[in-house]
Amino acid sequence: MNNSQELKANAFKILHEREGIFIMPNPWDAGSARILESLGFEALATTSAGLAFSLGKPDGEGAVTREETLENARAIIAATNLPVSADLENGYGDDPETCAETIMLAAQAGLVGGSIEDATGRPEEPIYPFDLSVARIKAAVKAARSLPFPFTLTARAENLIYGRIDLKDTIRRLEAFADAGADVLYAPGLKTTEEIDAVVRAVAPRPVNVLIGFDQANLTVAGLAALGVKRISLGSAPARVAYGSFLNAAREIHEKGSFTFVTETLSYKALNDMFKL
């Protein structure tokens, strides 16, 4: 730890304690992190999917290693002055001890927060059993509390994005994670205001992160704030926007032999100037 990391950790903690909501977008590399910082965002989080896509790998199947994740985090940390939290997936191992080890390594990499999820990465058994899921969060919390600065630990319940549409069990898990000491609770896949309201009420007063990136065009920052949501993240959505534009341009060139996409691109100068700041 250095003074800069401690200052960032305290700043990140304050974002979760102050009044109101904040947005924590997800860069996938140093360049996207620099752009987000230039726009005035106050904190960043890595994205496992965005990183996986940039490495030519699938997300959610254990294809990205812990070292690759931490190397990506180090590059983003070095590129900005903002607090950075990391998507640490399932902690890169099944047992609680590995989750704890991952938190310690994340802190050594310069991170001031991170998330541990209850997804196994195995399609045949996508979610860890309840008791093991809670034990894993307890171990991660213990590791986080051993650090000489406030490492913000987020606990994720992944049922909804793995086809287990069971809000009751998802809330049960989030409540148990809160009781285990997690600082922030997060269930990716919440889509309606009713679902979000139920989660916020269940774990109050602990802060809740809501992921925007699914079919949620009807949701707004103001609306989520009114529900009591503390933090909004974007997951792989920014990376998918970038790759989507790239794919559309490549398809136009290959399939139509035209180049109209250039009329909608950011100019070379505008983009280059962002990295001179």
Disulfide bonds with the S-S distance in Angstrom:
none
